[in-house]
Amino acid sequence: MADDYKLVKYITEQVVIYMETPKQQASVKETWSTKWFGMIPISLALLRDKSATRSESEQQAEELDEYVAEKTEELISHNG
């Protein structure tokens, strides 16, 4: 009989928590990776994106340097 009482009490508590939770908060779900591993997957994803962005910007800087050197040589040969 005591186990039945504990079960009813638990179910009642869960229903009350469900009813008192605002819909906005209830609709926010954690991904399984965040639930199991915390912030580690998010930090690794940010680190990966940052390194990808850095390599793209380095490539753009190299292309810009080549373009400037090319135009400088053209100006020098045109004026010289």
N, CA, C and O atoms as a CHARMM CRD file, in Angstrom:
* protein
*
  320
    1    1 MET  N      0.81200  -1.19300   0.00000 PROA 1      0.00000
    2    1 MET  CA     0.00000   0.00000   0.00000 PROA 1      0.00000
    3    1 MET  C      0.85800   1.26000   0.00000 PROA 1      0.00000
    4    1 MET  O      0.49600   2.26800  -0.60800 PROA 1      0.00000
    5    2 ALA  N      2.01100   1.19400   0.69500 PROA 2      0.00000
    6    2 ALA  CA     2.89700   2.35000   0.75500 PROA 2      0.00000
    7    2 ALA  C      3.49200   2.64700  -0.61800 PROA 2      0.00000
    8    2 ALA  O      3.69000   3.80900  -0.97400 PROA 2      0.00000
    9    3 ASP  N      3.77900   1.59500  -1.39100 PROA 3      0.00000
   10    3 ASP  CA     4.33000   1.78700  -2.73000 PROA 3      0.00000
   11    3 ASP  C      3.32400   2.46300  -3.65000 PROA 3      0.00000
   12    3 ASP  O      3.69200   3.29700  -4.47800 PROA 3      0.00000
   13    4 ASP  N      2.05200   2.10000  -3.50400 PROA 4      0.00000
   14    4 ASP  CA     1.00900   2.74400  -4.30400 PROA 4      0.00000
   15    4 ASP  C      0.92100   4.23000  -3.97200 PROA 4      0.00000
   16    4 ASP  O      0.77000   5.06500  -4.86300 PROA 4      0.00000
   17    5 TYR  N      1.01600   4.54900  -2.70300 PROA 5      0.00000
   18    5 TYR  CA     0.96800   5.94300  -2.26500 PROA 5      0.00000
   19    5 TYR  C      2.13900   6.72700  -2.84200 PROA 5      0.00000
   20    5 TYR  O      1.96400   7.85300  -3.30900 PROA 5      0.00000
   21    6 LYS  N      3.34700   6.13200  -2.81200 PROA 6      0.00000
   22    6 LYS  CA     4.53200   6.80700  -3.37100 PROA 6      0.00000
   23    6 LYS  C      4.38000   7.03500  -4.86800 PROA 6      0.00000
   24    6 LYS  O      4.77300   8.08200  -5.38200 PROA 6      0.00000
   25    7 LEU  N      3.81200   6.06200  -5.56700 PROA 7      0.00000
   26    7 LEU  CA     3.60700   6.20000  -7.00600 PROA 7      0.00000
   27    7 LEU  C      2.61200   7.31200  -7.31400 PROA 7      0.00000
   28    7 LEU  O      2.85200   8.13100  -8.20100 PROA 7      0.00000
   29    8 VAL  N      1.51400   7.34500  -6.59900 PROA 8      0.00000
   30    8 VAL  CA     0.51000   8.39700  -6.80600 PROA 8      0.00000
   31    8 VAL  C      1.10900   9.76000  -6.48500 PROA 8      0.00000
   32    8 VAL  O      0.85600  10.73400  -7.19500 PROA 8      0.00000
   33    9 LYS  N      1.89900   9.83500  -5.42200 PROA 9      0.00000
   34    9 LYS  CA     2.54400  11.08600  -5.03500 PROA 9      0.00000
   35    9 LYS  C      3.51900  11.54700  -6.12700 PROA 9      0.00000
   36    9 LYS  O      3.53900  12.72100  -6.49400 PROA 9      0.00000
   37   10 TYR  N      4.31600  10.62200  -6.63200 PROA 10     0.00000
   38   10 TYR  CA     5.27700  10.95500  -7.69500 PROA 10     0.00000
   39   10 TYR  C      4.56000  11.44900  -8.95000 PROA 10     0.00000
   40   10 TYR  O      4.93900  12.47400  -9.51700 PROA 10     0.00000
   41   11 ILE  N      3.53800  10.73300  -9.38200 PROA 11     0.00000
   42   11 ILE  CA     2.80200  11.12500 -10.58700 PROA 11     0.00000
   43   11 ILE  C      2.14900  12.48700 -10.38400 PROA 11     0.00000
   44   11 ILE  O      2.15700  13.31600 -11.29400 PROA 11     0.00000
   45   12 THR  N      1.58800  12.72700  -9.21000 PROA 12     0.00000
   46   12 THR  CA     0.96700  14.02600  -8.91400 PROA 12     0.00000
   47   12 THR  C      2.00000  15.13700  -8.96400 PROA 12     0.00000
   48   12 THR  O      1.72900  16.20000  -9.52200 PROA 12     0.00000
   49   13 GLU  N      3.17900  14.91600  -8.39400 PROA 13     0.00000
   50   13 GLU  CA     4.23600  15.92800  -8.43300 PROA 13     0.00000
   51   13 GLU  C      4.65500  16.22700  -9.87100 PROA 13     0.00000
   52   13 GLU  O      4.85000  17.38900 -10.22700 PROA 13     0.00000
   53   14 GLN  N      4.79300  15.20300 -10.68900 PROA 14     0.00000
   54   14 GLN  CA     5.18900  15.40300 -12.08000 PROA 14     0.00000
   55   14 GLN  C      4.12200  16.16900 -12.85400 PROA 14     0.00000
   56   14 GLN  O      4.45400  17.01900 -13.68000 PROA 14     0.00000
   57   15 VAL  N      2.86800  15.88700 -12.60500 PROA 15     0.00000
   58   15 VAL  CA     1.77200  16.60300 -13.27900 PROA 15     0.00000
   59   15 VAL  C      1.77600  18.06600 -12.85700 PROA 15     0.00000
   60   15 VAL  O      1.59400  18.95000 -13.69500 PROA 15     0.00000
   61   16 VAL  N      1.98100  18.33300 -11.57700 PROA 16     0.00000
   62   16 VAL  CA     2.02000  19.71100 -11.08500 PROA 16     0.00000
   63   16 VAL  C      3.19400  20.46200 -11.71100 PROA 16     0.00000
   64   16 VAL  O      3.04200  21.60700 -12.13600 PROA 16     0.00000
   65   17 ILE  N      4.34500  19.83400 -11.76800 PROA 17     0.00000
   66   17 ILE  CA     5.51600  20.47500 -12.39300 PROA 17     0.00000
   67   17 ILE  C      5.23300  20.75800 -13.86000 PROA 17     0.00000
   68   17 ILE  O      5.57000  21.83100 -14.36100 PROA 17     0.00000
   69   18 TYR  N      4.62200  19.81500 -14.54400 PROA 18     0.00000
   70   18 TYR  CA     4.27700  19.99600 -15.95700 PROA 18     0.00000
   71   18 TYR  C      3.29900  21.15000 -16.13900 PROA 18     0.00000
   72   18 TYR  O      3.45800  21.96200 -17.05000 PROA 18     0.00000
   73   19 MET  N      2.29700  21.22500 -15.28200 PROA 19     0.00000
   74   19 MET  CA     1.27900  22.26600 -15.40700 PROA 19     0.00000
   75   19 MET  C      1.83500  23.64700 -15.07300 PROA 19     0.00000
   76   19 MET  O      1.37500  24.64000 -15.63700 PROA 19     0.00000
   77   20 GLU  N      2.80900  23.73500 -14.17200 PROA 20     0.00000
   78   20 GLU  CA     3.36700  25.01800 -13.75700 PROA 20     0.00000
   79   20 GLU  C      4.48000  25.51400 -14.67400 PROA 20     0.00000
   80   20 GLU  O      4.85500  26.68400 -14.60000 PROA 20     0.00000
   81   21 THR  N      5.00600  24.66600 -15.52100 PROA 21     0.00000
   82   21 THR  CA     6.09500  25.05600 -16.41700 PROA 21     0.00000
   83   21 THR  C      5.53000  25.87200 -17.57200 PROA 21     0.00000
   84   21 THR  O      4.60800  25.41900 -18.25100 PROA 21     0.00000
   85   22 PRO  N      6.07400  27.08500 -17.80900 PROA 22     0.00000
   86   22 PRO  CA     5.59700  27.88700 -18.94200 PROA 22     0.00000
   87   22 PRO  C      5.86700  27.17200 -20.27000 PROA 22     0.00000
   88   22 PRO  O      6.82500  26.40800 -20.39300 PROA 22     0.00000
   89   23 LYS  N      5.01800  27.43000 -21.25000 PROA 23     0.00000
   90   23 LYS  CA     5.15600  26.74600 -22.53900 PROA 23     0.00000
   91   23 LYS  C      6.48100  27.07700 -23.21500 PROA 23     0.00000
   92   23 LYS  O      7.07900  26.21000 -23.85300 PROA 23     0.00000
   93   24 GLN  N      6.94900  28.31600 -23.08400 PROA 24     0.00000
   94   24 GLN  CA     8.22100  28.69400 -23.71200 PROA 24     0.00000
   95   24 GLN  C      9.36700  27.87500 -23.14300 PROA 24     0.00000
   96   24 GLN  O     10.22300  27.39400 -23.88500 PROA 24     0.00000
   97   25 GLN  N      9.38200  27.72000 -21.83900 PROA 25     0.00000
   98   25 GLN  CA    10.45400  26.95600 -21.20200 PROA 25     0.00000
   99   25 GLN  C     10.31900  25.46800 -21.52200 PROA 25     0.00000
  100   25 GLN  O     11.32300  24.77700 -21.69400 PROA 25     0.00000
  101   26 ALA  N      9.10700  24.98200 -21.60000 PROA 26     0.00000
  102   26 ALA  CA     8.89300  23.56200 -21.87100 PROA 26     0.00000
  103   26 ALA  C      9.27000  23.20400 -23.29800 PROA 26     0.00000
  104   26 ALA  O      9.65100  22.06600 -23.57000 PROA 26     0.00000
  105   27 SER  N      9.16800  24.16600 -24.21900 PROA 27     0.00000
  106   27 SER  CA     9.45800  23.87100 -25.61600 PROA 27     0.00000
  107   27 SER  C     10.95700  23.80600 -25.91000 PROA 27     0.00000
  108   27 SER  O     11.35500  23.28700 -26.95200 PROA 27     0.00000
  109   28 VAL  N     11.78600  24.32200 -25.01400 PROA 28     0.00000
  110   28 VAL  CA    13.23500  24.28800 -25.20900 PROA 28     0.00000
  111   28 VAL  C     13.74000  22.90100 -24.83900 PROA 28     0.00000
  112   28 VAL  O     13.61800  22.46600 -23.69400 PROA 28     0.00000
  113   29 LYS  N     14.30600  22.22000 -25.81900 PROA 29     0.00000
  114   29 LYS  CA    14.81100  20.86500 -25.59500 PROA 29     0.00000
  115   29 LYS  C     16.32400  20.85600 -25.73000 PROA 29     0.00000
  116   29 LYS  O     16.88700  21.53200 -26.59200 PROA 29     0.00000
  117   30 GLU  N     16.97100  20.09100 -24.87700 PROA 30     0.00000
  118   30 GLU  CA    18.40700  19.90600 -24.99100 PROA 30     0.00000
  119   30 GLU  C     18.68800  18.83400 -26.03800 PROA 30     0.00000
  120   30 GLU  O     17.94700  17.85900 -26.15800 PROA 30     0.00000
  121   31 THR  N     19.75100  19.02400 -26.78100 PROA 31     0.00000
  122   31 THR  CA    20.16600  17.97000 -27.69400 PROA 31     0.00000
  123   31 THR  C     20.79100  16.84300 -26.86500 PROA 31     0.00000
  124   31 THR  O     21.21400  17.05200 -25.72800 PROA 31     0.00000
  125   32 TRP  N     20.83900  15.65900 -27.45100 PROA 32     0.00000
  126   32 TRP  CA    21.37400  14.52300 -26.69200 PROA 32     0.00000
  127   32 TRP  C     22.84300  14.73200 -26.35300 PROA 32     0.00000
  128   32 TRP  O     23.30400  14.30000 -25.29700 PROA 32     0.00000
  129   33 SER  N     23.59100  15.40200 -27.25300 PROA 33     0.00000
  130   33 SER  CA    25.01100  15.60000 -26.97500 PROA 33     0.00000
  131   33 SER  C     25.21200  16.56300 -25.81100 PROA 33     0.00000
  132   33 SER  O     26.11300  16.36300 -24.99600 PROA 33     0.00000
  133   34 THR  N     24.39100  17.60300 -25.72000 PROA 34     0.00000
  134   34 THR  CA    24.49600  18.52800 -24.60500 PROA 34     0.00000
  135   34 THR  C     24.04200  17.85400 -23.31300 PROA 34     0.00000
  136   34 THR  O     24.62200  18.06900 -22.24900 PROA 34     0.00000
  137   35 LYS  N     23.01700  17.05300 -23.42000 PROA 35     0.00000
  138   35 LYS  CA    22.50100  16.37500 -22.23100 PROA 35     0.00000
  139   35 LYS  C     23.53300  15.40300 -21.65700 PROA 35     0.00000
  140   35 LYS  O     23.67900  15.29800 -20.43900 PROA 35     0.00000
  141   36 TRP  N     24.24700  14.69600 -22.53500 PROA 36     0.00000
  142   36 TRP  CA    25.20300  13.68900 -22.07100 PROA 36     0.00000
  143   36 TRP  C     26.59100  14.25000 -21.80000 PROA 36     0.00000
  144   36 TRP  O     27.28100  13.78800 -20.89200 PROA 36     0.00000
  145   37 PHE  N     27.00700  15.25200 -22.58800 PROA 37     0.00000
  146   37 PHE  CA    28.39100  15.72300 -22.48700 PROA 37     0.00000
  147   37 PHE  C     28.53100  17.18300 -22.08100 PROA 37     0.00000
  148   37 PHE  O     29.65100  17.68900 -22.00800 PROA 37     0.00000
  149   38 GLY  N     27.43200  17.87200 -21.81600 PROA 38     0.00000
  150   38 GLY  CA    27.49900  19.25600 -21.36600 PROA 38     0.00000
  151   38 GLY  C     27.91400  20.19300 -22.48100 PROA 38     0.00000
  152   38 GLY  O     27.43600  20.07200 -23.60800 PROA 38     0.00000
  153   39 MET  N     28.79800  21.12500 -22.17600 PROA 39     0.00000
  154   39 MET  CA    29.20400  22.16200 -23.11700 PROA 39     0.00000
  155   39 MET  C     30.36100  21.74100 -24.02400 PROA 39     0.00000
  156   39 MET  O     30.74500  22.50200 -24.91200 PROA 39     0.00000
  157   40 ILE  N     30.91400  20.57100 -23.82600 PROA 40     0.00000
  158   40 ILE  CA    32.07400  20.13600 -24.61600 PROA 40     0.00000
  159   40 ILE  C     31.76300  20.08600 -26.11700 PROA 40     0.00000
  160   40 ILE  O     32.56800  20.60900 -26.88800 PROA 40     0.00000
  161   41 PRO  N     30.65600  19.49700 -26.58800 PROA 41     0.00000
  162   41 PRO  CA    30.38800  19.47600 -28.02900 PROA 41     0.00000
  163   41 PRO  C     30.22000  20.87700 -28.62600 PROA 41     0.00000
  164   41 PRO  O     30.66300  21.14000 -29.74400 PROA 41     0.00000
  165   42 ILE  N     29.58100  21.76400 -27.87400 PROA 42     0.00000
  166   42 ILE  CA    29.38900  23.13100 -28.37200 PROA 42     0.00000
  167   42 ILE  C     30.72700  23.84000 -28.48000 PROA 42     0.00000
  168   42 ILE  O     30.98700  24.52100 -29.47200 PROA 42     0.00000
  169   43 SER  N     31.58100  23.69000 -27.47500 PROA 43     0.00000
  170   43 SER  CA    32.87600  24.36100 -27.52100 PROA 43     0.00000
  171   43 SER  C     33.74700  23.80700 -28.65100 PROA 43     0.00000
  172   43 SER  O     34.47300  24.55900 -29.30200 PROA 43     0.00000
  173   44 LEU  N     33.67600  22.49900 -28.88300 PROA 44     0.00000
  174   44 LEU  CA    34.44300  21.91600 -29.98800 PROA 44     0.00000
  175   44 LEU  C     33.91800  22.41700 -31.34300 PROA 44     0.00000
  176   44 LEU  O     34.70100  22.68400 -32.25500 PROA 44     0.00000
  177   45 ALA  N     32.61100  22.54000 -31.46500 PROA 45     0.00000
  178   45 ALA  CA    32.03800  23.05300 -32.71300 PROA 45     0.00000
  179   45 ALA  C     32.46100  24.49400 -32.94800 PROA 45     0.00000
  180   45 ALA  O     32.79200  24.86300 -34.07500 PROA 45     0.00000
  181   46 LEU  N     32.45600  25.31300 -31.90600 PROA 46     0.00000
  182   46 LEU  CA    32.88700  26.70700 -32.04600 PROA 46     0.00000
  183   46 LEU  C     34.36700  26.78500 -32.40600 PROA 46     0.00000
  184   46 LEU  O     34.76900  27.60300 -33.23300 PROA 46     0.00000
  185   47 LEU  N     35.16800  25.93700 -31.78700 PROA 47     0.00000
  186   47 LEU  CA    36.59600  25.91200 -32.08900 PROA 47     0.00000
  187   47 LEU  C     36.83200  25.51200 -33.53900 PROA 47     0.00000
  188   47 LEU  O     37.66700  26.10700 -34.22000 PROA 47     0.00000
  189   48 ARG  N     36.09400  24.50100 -34.01700 PROA 48     0.00000
  190   48 ARG  CA    36.21900  24.05500 -35.40100 PROA 48     0.00000
  191   48 ARG  C     35.81300  25.16100 -36.37200 PROA 48     0.00000
  192   48 ARG  O     36.49400  25.39400 -37.37100 PROA 48     0.00000
  193   49 ASP  N     34.70300  25.84100 -36.08000 PROA 49     0.00000
  194   49 ASP  CA    34.24500  26.91900 -36.95200 PROA 49     0.00000
  195   49 ASP  C     35.23400  28.08000 -36.95700 PROA 49     0.00000
  196   49 ASP  O     35.47200  28.69900 -37.99400 PROA 49     0.00000
  197   50 LYS  N     35.80000  28.36600 -35.80500 PROA 50     0.00000
  198   50 LYS  CA    36.76400  29.46400 -35.70500 PROA 50     0.00000
  199   50 LYS  C     38.01100  29.15800 -36.52700 PROA 50     0.00000
  200   50 LYS  O     38.52800  30.03700 -37.21600 PROA 50     0.00000
  201   51 SER  N     38.50000  27.91500 -36.46100 PROA 51     0.00000
  202   51 SER  CA    39.69400  27.55500 -37.22400 PROA 51     0.00000
  203   51 SER  C     39.39800  27.53600 -38.71600 PROA 51     0.00000
  204   51 SER  O     40.26300  27.88600 -39.51800 PROA 51     0.00000
  205   52 ALA  N     38.18600  27.13000 -39.10500 PROA 52     0.00000
  206   52 ALA  CA    37.80800  27.14400 -40.52000 PROA 52     0.00000
  207   52 ALA  C     37.72700  28.57500 -41.01900 PROA 52     0.00000
  208   52 ALA  O     38.17600  28.86700 -42.12800 PROA 52     0.00000
  209   53 THR  N     37.17100  29.46400 -40.23000 PROA 53     0.00000
  210   53 THR  CA    37.07700  30.87300 -40.60700 PROA 53     0.00000
  211   53 THR  C     38.46300  31.48100 -40.70300 PROA 53     0.00000
  212   53 THR  O     38.73500  32.27700 -41.60200 PROA 53     0.00000
  213   54 ARG  N     39.34000  31.11300 -39.78400 PROA 54     0.00000
  214   54 ARG  CA    40.69100  31.65500 -39.78600 PROA 54     0.00000
  215   54 ARG  C     41.42600  31.23100 -41.06300 PROA 54     0.00000
  216   54 ARG  O     42.10800  32.05300 -41.67400 PROA 54     0.00000
  217   55 SER  N     41.30300  29.97900 -41.47000 PROA 55     0.00000
  218   55 SER  CA    42.00600  29.52100 -42.66000 PROA 55     0.00000
  219   55 SER  C     41.43600  30.18500 -43.92100 PROA 55     0.00000
  220   55 SER  O     42.18400  30.47300 -44.85500 PROA 55     0.00000
  221   56 GLU  N     40.13400  30.42900 -43.95600 PROA 56     0.00000
  222   56 GLU  CA    39.54000  31.13100 -45.08700 PROA 56     0.00000
  223   56 GLU  C     40.04500  32.56900 -45.14800 PROA 56     0.00000
  224   56 GLU  O     40.35300  33.06800 -46.23000 PROA 56     0.00000
  225   57 SER  N     40.13400  33.23800 -44.00500 PROA 57     0.00000
  226   57 SER  CA    40.60400  34.61400 -43.99700 PROA 57     0.00000
  227   57 SER  C     42.08800  34.68600 -44.36100 PROA 57     0.00000
  228   57 SER  O     42.51800  35.64100 -45.00800 PROA 57     0.00000
  229   58 GLU  N     42.87300  33.68700 -43.95200 PROA 58     0.00000
  230   58 GLU  CA    44.28300  33.66200 -44.34100 PROA 58     0.00000
  231   58 GLU  C     44.41500  33.48400 -45.84600 PROA 58     0.00000
  232   58 GLU  O     45.27700  34.10400 -46.46900 PROA 58     0.00000
  233   59 GLN  N     43.57000  32.64600 -46.43600 PROA 59     0.00000
  234   59 GLN  CA    43.60100  32.43900 -47.87900 PROA 59     0.00000
  235   59 GLN  C     43.21000  33.72300 -48.60400 PROA 59     0.00000
  236   59 GLN  O     43.83000  34.07500 -49.60800 PROA 59     0.00000
  237   60 GLN  N     42.20300  34.41900 -48.11800 PROA 60     0.00000
  238   60 GLN  CA    41.79000  35.67600 -48.73200 PROA 60     0.00000
  239   60 GLN  C     42.89900  36.71600 -48.61700 PROA 60     0.00000
  240   60 GLN  O     43.11500  37.49300 -49.54700 PROA 60     0.00000
  241   61 ALA  N     43.60400  36.73900 -47.48700 PROA 61     0.00000
  242   61 ALA  CA    44.70500  37.67900 -47.31000 PROA 61     0.00000
  243   61 ALA  C     45.83300  37.38200 -48.29400 PROA 61     0.00000
  244   61 ALA  O     46.42300  38.30500 -48.85600 PROA 61     0.00000
  245   62 GLU  N     46.13600  36.10400 -48.50600 PROA 62     0.00000
  246   62 GLU  CA    47.16700  35.74200 -49.47600 PROA 62     0.00000
  247   62 GLU  C     46.77300  36.15600 -50.89300 PROA 62     0.00000
  248   62 GLU  O     47.59700  36.67000 -51.64900 PROA 62     0.00000
  249   63 GLU  N     45.50500  35.92700 -51.24600 PROA 63     0.00000
  250   63 GLU  CA    45.02400  36.33100 -52.57400 PROA 63     0.00000
  251   63 GLU  C     45.10500  37.84200 -52.74300 PROA 63     0.00000
  252   63 GLU  O     45.46500  38.33100 -53.81300 PROA 63     0.00000
  253   64 LEU  N     44.77300  38.57700 -51.69300 PROA 64     0.00000
  254   64 LEU  CA    44.85400  40.03500 -51.75300 PROA 64     0.00000
  255   64 LEU  C     46.29900  40.49000 -51.90500 PROA 64     0.00000
  256   64 LEU  O     46.58300  41.40400 -52.67900 PROA 64     0.00000
  257   65 ASP  N     47.21100  39.86400 -51.17500 PROA 65     0.00000
  258   65 ASP  CA    48.62900  40.19900 -51.29500 PROA 65     0.00000
  259   65 ASP  C     49.13300  39.94300 -52.71600 PROA 65     0.00000
  260   65 ASP  O     49.87000  40.75900 -53.27000 PROA 65     0.00000
  261   66 GLU  N     48.73600  38.81000 -53.30700 PROA 66     0.00000
  262   66 GLU  CA    49.14100  38.50800 -54.67800 PROA 66     0.00000
  263   66 GLU  C     48.58000  39.53500 -55.65900 PROA 66     0.00000
  264   66 GLU  O     49.27200  39.95700 -56.58500 PROA 66     0.00000
  265   67 TYR  N     47.33200  39.93200 -55.45600 PROA 67     0.00000
  266   67 TYR  CA    46.69300  40.91600 -56.33400 PROA 67     0.00000
  267   67 TYR  C     47.41200  42.25400 -56.23600 PROA 67     0.00000
  268   67 TYR  O     47.68000  42.89300 -57.25300 PROA 67     0.00000
  269   68 VAL  N     47.72600  42.68100 -55.01200 PROA 68     0.00000
  270   68 VAL  CA    48.41800  43.96000 -54.81800 PROA 68     0.00000
  271   68 VAL  C     49.80600  43.90900 -55.44500 PROA 68     0.00000
  272   68 VAL  O     50.22200  44.87200 -56.08900 PROA 68     0.00000
  273   69 ALA  N     50.52800  42.81200 -55.27100 PROA 69     0.00000
  274   69 ALA  CA    51.86400  42.68500 -55.85800 PROA 69     0.00000
  275   69 ALA  C     51.78700  42.71800 -57.38000 PROA 69     0.00000
  276   69 ALA  O     52.62600  43.33400 -58.03800 PROA 69     0.00000
  277   70 GLU  N     50.78400  42.05700 -57.93300 PROA 70     0.00000
  278   70 GLU  CA    50.59300  42.03400 -59.39100 PROA 70     0.00000
  279   70 GLU  C     50.31200  43.43200 -59.93200 PROA 70     0.00000
  280   70 GLU  O     50.90300  43.84800 -60.92800 PROA 70     0.00000
  281   71 LYS  N     49.41400  44.15000 -59.27500 PROA 71     0.00000
  282   71 LYS  CA    49.06900  45.51400 -59.71700 PROA 71     0.00000
  283   71 LYS  C     50.24000  46.46700 -59.53500 PROA 71     0.00000
  284   71 LYS  O     50.43700  47.37700 -60.34100 PROA 71     0.00000
  285   72 THR  N     51.01900  46.26000 -58.47500 PROA 72     0.00000
  286   72 THR  CA    52.19600  47.10300 -58.25600 PROA 72     0.00000
  287   72 THR  C     53.21000  46.89700 -59.36100 PROA 72     0.00000
  288   72 THR  O     53.78500  47.86400 -59.86000 PROA 72     0.00000
  289   73 GLU  N     53.44200  45.64800 -59.75400 PROA 73     0.00000
  290   73 GLU  CA    54.36300  45.36100 -60.85200 PROA 73     0.00000
  291   73 GLU  C     53.86300  45.97300 -62.15600 PROA 73     0.00000
  292   73 GLU  O     54.66100  46.49300 -62.93700 PROA 73     0.00000
  293   74 GLU  N     52.56200  45.92000 -62.40200 PROA 74     0.00000
  294   74 GLU  CA    52.00100  46.52500 -63.60700 PROA 74     0.00000
  295   74 GLU  C     52.23400  48.03400 -63.62700 PROA 74     0.00000
  296   74 GLU  O     52.61400  48.59900 -64.65200 PROA 74     0.00000
  297   75 LEU  N     52.00300  48.67600 -62.48800 PROA 75     0.00000
  298   75 LEU  CA    52.20900  50.12300 -62.41000 PROA 75     0.00000
  299   75 LEU  C     53.68400  50.48100 -62.61800 PROA 75     0.00000
  300   75 LEU  O     54.00300  51.44400 -63.31500 PROA 75     0.00000
  301   76 ILE  N     54.57300  49.70200 -62.01200 PROA 76     0.00000
  302   76 ILE  CA    55.99400  49.97300 -62.14300 PROA 76     0.00000
  303   76 ILE  C     56.42900  49.77500 -63.60500 PROA 76     0.00000
  304   76 ILE  O     57.16600  50.60100 -64.14300 PROA 76     0.00000
  305   77 SER  N     55.99200  48.71900 -64.23300 PROA 77     0.00000
  306   77 SER  CA    56.38600  48.47400 -65.61700 PROA 77     0.00000
  307   77 SER  C     55.72900  49.49100 -66.56600 PROA 77     0.00000
  308   77 SER  O     56.32700  49.85500 -67.57900 PROA 77     0.00000
  309   78 HSD  N     54.55700  49.93600 -66.26600 PROA 78     0.00000
  310   78 HSD  CA    53.86700  50.93000 -67.10400 PROA 78     0.00000
  311   78 HSD  C     54.53500  52.30000 -66.97700 PROA 78     0.00000
  312   78 HSD  O     54.66800  53.01600 -67.96900 PROA 78     0.00000
  313   79 ASN  N     54.95400  52.66900 -65.77000 PROA 79     0.00000
  314   79 ASN  CA    55.57100  53.97800 -65.53400 PROA 79     0.00000
  315   79 ASN  C     57.07700  53.95500 -65.80000 PROA 79     0.00000
  316   79 ASN  O     57.68200  55.00800 -66.00300 PROA 79     0.00000
  317   80 GLY  N     57.66600  52.81000 -65.80100 PROA 80     0.00000
  318   80 GLY  CA    59.13000  52.71900 -65.91300 PROA 80     0.00000
  319   80 GLY  C     59.55000  52.54900 -67.28400 PROA 80     0.00000
  320   80 GLY  O     60.74700  52.45500 -67.55500 PROA 80     0.00000
